[in-house]
């Protein structure tokens, strides 16, 4: 019985290793990159050695031969996956300059190392970088500042516009660069103060964040959060967004007041703000990091409440708008807002007349990536989205850029929309 269970375990774990090998470069297995891959390889080789030794002692029957072949597959599948990744990467790196600059100005990318992102910066394949915890872990602020400065120098040498350097430094639970930056409380802690005092304090928060970010060379903050706080105290399906802990208030006027004051504080130090996550996550019951999500509230109700902070802050500032992957069913039941022409052109650009920069939430999130990310990229650009964010797993940039490049070759991208976007980007991020 024990022997049979052991053989069954070998078959099941072998299948698991093969599956991991095939998908080793997918974002949900990012935790295995590096030492995890080495562990998978060494374990599969160790099992092969044991199987060979067993075969030498007892001979090899059909079942044993099949089991041996199964355990050969993890290493082969990992090798195949890595080769496919490298081919795609090299194809992207060899993109001609016209296409690289035309498409590259629309991508903001997270990265793991200086050497990884340097060629993307030099060739104009990206418009900016996203800095987060792993970029600062075990390093000093001076080291990060030097790295950012070196990348900006490479842009100047290449005759390209300055990099947009972005971070998530909201305060509260989303303070990705603390330490070394000072960890400030969430803006929600100010909501109960008297009006004049809370607005003043919110601007102080923005000035403090802006000063420290600018000192590092970071020029864009993905903050503030303008989603209304959920009425329900706990959403069991919100695993990562945690909007109830990040939202300022459930009162639109308070959210708009504190959000605008914070934006002005950032702006005092030349750090741009990014209001998020339109069309709002406060009423959504699932987490777009993992699942598709639908917002079924009538548009009139959203305009009167949830969207008031977005409209007020955007009208009174130069803030960018981050658009999320929630499907706004009353406007477009078939597409998430992040690549819906009806939402972006119809509501934001049309009804609101917002002519500033729109950036998607991370395209590596499950609500987009696990569906047709290529379709989403092309539809987002054609809907007049200006920037596509690839943050959680920057290596997915090569796949996503390849999607845009293929569409470019097939004339599936509306070049007039792309030219209008270029005007907005140059107006928002002028060359030095």
Secondary structure by P-SEA (a helix, b strand, c coil): caaaaaaaaaaaaaaaaaaaaaaccccccccccaaaaaaaaaaaaaaaaaaaaaaaaccccaaaaaaaaaaacaaaaaaaaaaaaaaaaaaaaaccaaaaaaaaaabbbbbcccccaaaaaaaccccbbbbcccccccccaaaaaaaaaaaaaaaaaacccccbbbbbccccccccccccccccccccccccccaaaaaaaaaaaaaaaaaaaaaacccccccccccccccccccccccccccccccccccaaaaaaaaaaaaaaaaaacbbbbbcccccccccccccccbbbbbcccaaaaaaccaaaaaaaaaaccbbbbbcccccccccccccccccccccccccccccccccccccccccccccccccaaaaaaaaaaacccbbbbcccccaaaaaaaaaaaaaaaccccaaaaaaaaaaaaaacccc
